[in-house]
Amino acid sequence: MQILLIEDDLRIVEFVKRGLEAEGFGVTATGDGKLAKDLASHDRWSAIVLDIMLPGFDGRDLCRDMREMGVVTPILMLTALGSLDDRVAGLRLGADDYLTKPFSFSELLARIEALIRRAGRYQESETVTQIDNLSIDRDRKQVRRANREIELTPREFALLECLVSEPGKVFSRAMILERVWGYTSDPLTNVVEVYIRQLRKKIDIDGDNPLIQTVRGFGYKIREV
């Protein structure tokens, strides 16, 4: 999960960045209001942590501008201004939560996680994909189905990873060759078919609820559940 940290105090940036990265987050930090607005427009952030007092920029105005731009990412405001009126003003401008300085990292982390959960973007681990009773852990290179561990070769794992990247999407033979084998032209072999068959034997071993499907004349897909 990626966090956009908009803060100009380098001590706070270092403190927050180090803590969040230790918790498995990716962090992009900037103290430039104009750059922050451009970065916020990209829909890759799980949350935005925004300081109110930026050089030449009011974070409240930035928050309002981001919402007017259509940014829906959860925003947590950081500020030394802790009065009730300040908090209410920030929330009315589009912030989702408010944290006053100084703050503890544990509270910051808990608030970020709560915002992401409420936004429907939280996963226990973004490296784990669950489809029906099939679980793929990309970090540990582990695959399980119905609590049964499945051993895959690196190429089989890469093929499964390709299919589950977009459940329901049909991947043509050419797309699979490029993504899994790195071929930009057809090597005129049946390598894709061979590996699909091998993968089916391991993933769909029970046969009563197959997940890997052939779309005749087009390619292969993982069934949407």
C-alpha positions in Angstrom: 0.0 0.0 0.0 1.3 3.5 -0.9 1.0 6.5 1.3 1.5 10.1 0.1 3.0 12.2 2.8 2.7 16.0 2.3 5.0 17.5 5.0 7.9 20.0 4.9 9.4 19.3 8.3 12.2 16.9 7.5 12.4 15.5 11.0 8.7 14.5 10.8 9.1 13.1 7.3 12.0 10.9 8.4 10.2 9.8 11.5 6.9 8.9 9.7 8.6 7.5 6.6 10.8 5.2 8.6 7.9 3.9 10.7 5.5 3.4 7.8 8.1 1.6 5.7 8.8 -0.7 8.7 5.1 -1.6 8.6 5.2 -2.5 5.0 3.9 0.7 3.4 5.5 2.5 0.5 5.9 6.2 1.2 6.3 9.2 -1.2 7.0 12.5 0.6 7.0 16.1 -0.6 6.7 19.5 1.1 5.9 21.2 -2.2 2.2 22.1 -2.4 2.0 22.2 -6.2 3.8 18.9 -6.6 1.6 17.4 -3.9 -1.5 18.4 -5.8 -0.1 16.7 -9.0 0.8 13.6 -7.1 -2.5 13.3 -5.4 -4.3 13.2 -8.7 -2.8 9.7 -9.3 -5.1 6.9 -8.0 -2.3 4.8 -6.5 -2.5 6.1 -2.9 -4.1 4.1 -0.1 -4.1 7.3 2.0 -2.8 10.9 2.1 -1.2 12.4 5.2 -1.4 16.2 4.8 0.3 18.8 7.0 -1.8 22.0 7.2 1.1 24.5 7.3 3.3 24.2 4.2 5.7 26.8 2.7 3.6 29.2 0.7 0.6 26.8 0.8 -2.3 26.3 3.2 -3.0 22.6 3.6 -6.7 23.2 4.1 -6.8 24.9 0.6 -4.9 22.0 -0.8 -7.3 19.5 0.8 -10.3 21.4 -0.7 -8.6 21.6 -4.1 -7.9 17.8 -4.1 -11.5 17.1 -3.3 -12.7 19.5 -6.1 -10.3 17.6 -8.5 -12.2 14.4 -7.7 -9.5 12.8 -5.4 -11.3 10.3 -3.2 -8.3 9.0 -1.3 -8.7 9.1 2.5 -6.9 12.2 3.9 -5.4 12.5 7.4 -4.5 16.1 8.4 -1.5 16.8 10.6 -1.4 20.1 12.4 -0.2 22.0 15.4 -3.6 23.8 15.4 -5.6 21.7 17.8 -8.7 23.8 18.5 -12.2 22.4 17.9 -12.8 25.0 15.2 -9.6 24.1 13.4 -10.6 20.4 13.4 -14.1 21.1 12.2 -12.8 23.4 9.4 -10.4 20.7 8.2 -13.1 18.0 8.2 -15.5 20.3 6.3 -12.9 20.9 3.6 -12.7 17.2 2.9 -10.3 15.7 5.4 -11.3 12.3 6.8 -9.4 12.5 10.1 -7.3 15.0 12.1 -4.2 14.4 14.2 -2.5 17.2 16.2 1.2 17.5 16.7 3.1 16.2 18.6 1.7 12.7 17.9 2.8 9.1 18.6 3.6 6.9 15.6 1.3 4.2 17.0 -1.7 6.5 16.9 -0.8 7.8 13.4 -0.5 4.2 12.2 -3.8 3.2 13.8 -5.6 6.1 12.2 -4.2 5.4 8.7 -5.2 1.8 8.9 -8.7 2.8 10.1 -9.1 5.2 7.2 -8.0 2.6 4.7 -10.4 0.0 6.1 -13.3 2.4 5.9 -12.4 3.2 2.3 -12.6 -0.5 1.5 -8.9 -0.6 0.4 -7.4 -2.4 3.4 -6.1 -6.0 3.0 -4.3 -7.9 5.7 -1.4 -8.1 3.2 -1.5 -6.5 -0.3 0.8 -9.4 -1.4 -2.0 -12.0 -0.9 -4.7 -12.6 -3.4 -7.7 -14.6 -2.5 -10.1 -16.1 -5.2 -12.7 -18.4 -3.9 -10.7 -20.9 -1.7 -7.5 -20.3 -3.6 -4.9 -18.1 -1.9 -1.7 -16.8 -3.6 1.0 -15.1 -1.5 3.4 -13.4 -3.9 6.0 -12.6 -1.2 6.3 -16.1 0.2 5.6 -17.7 -3.2 3.0 -19.9 -1.5 -0.2 -21.2 -3.0 -3.0 -22.9 -1.1 -6.4 -24.2 -2.0 -9.0 -25.3 0.6 -6.1 -25.3 3.1 -4.1 -27.6 0.9 -0.6 -26.3 0.0 0.3 -26.5 -3.7 3.8 -26.7 -4.9 4.4 -24.8 -8.1 7.5 -24.4 -10.2 8.6 -20.7 -10.7 7.2 -20.7 -14.2 3.9 -22.2 -13.1 3.7 -19.6 -10.3 4.3 -16.8 -12.8 1.5 -18.1 -15.0 -0.9 -18.3 -12.1 0.1 -14.8 -11.0 -0.6 -13.5 -14.5 -4.1 -15.0 -14.5 -5.1 -13.8 -11.0 -3.8 -10.3 -11.6 -7.2 -9.6 -13.2 -9.8 -12.2 -12.4 -12.3 -12.7 -15.2 -10.1 -11.1 -17.8 -9.3 -13.3 -20.8 -5.5 -13.5 -21.5 -4.6 -14.4 -25.0 -1.7 -16.8 -25.8 0.4 -13.9 -27.0 -0.3 -11.9 -23.8 0.7 -14.9 -21.6 3.9 -15.5 -23.7 4.9 -11.9 -23.2 4.1 -11.6 -19.5 5.3 -15.0 -18.4 8.1 -15.9 -20.8 9.0 -12.4 -22.1 8.5 -13.4 -25.7 7.5 -10.5 -28.0 6.8 -12.9 -30.9 5.2 -16.4 -31.0 7.9 -19.1 -30.7 5.5 -21.5 -32.5 5.4 -24.0 -29.6 2.6 -25.2 -27.4 4.4 -24.1 -24.2 1.4 -22.1 -22.9 -1.0 -25.0 -23.4 1.5 -27.4 -21.6 1.8 -25.1 -18.6 -2.0 -24.4 -18.4 -2.5 -28.2 -18.4 0.1 -28.6 -15.6 -1.4 -25.8 -13.6 -4.9 -27.2 -13.9 -3.7 -30.6 -12.5 -2.5 -28.8 -9.4 -5.0 -26.0 -8.9 -8.2 -27.8 -10.1 -7.3 -31.2 -8.8 -10.8 -31.8 -7.3 -12.5 -31.1 -10.6 -15.8 -30.0 -9.2 -15.1 -26.3 -9.0 -12.5 -25.4 -11.7 -11.1 -21.9 -11.5 -8.9 -22.0 -14.7 -11.1 -21.7 -17.7 -10.5 -21.8 -21.5 -12.3 -19.3 -23.6 -12.3 -21.1 -26.9 -10.6 -19.1 -29.7 -9.5 -16.3 -27.3 -7.4 -17.6 -24.4 -7.5 -18.4 -20.7 -8.9 -16.8 -17.5 -9.4 -17.3 -13.8 -13.0 -17.5 -13.1 -14.5 -14.6 -11.2 -16.1 -15.6 -7.9 
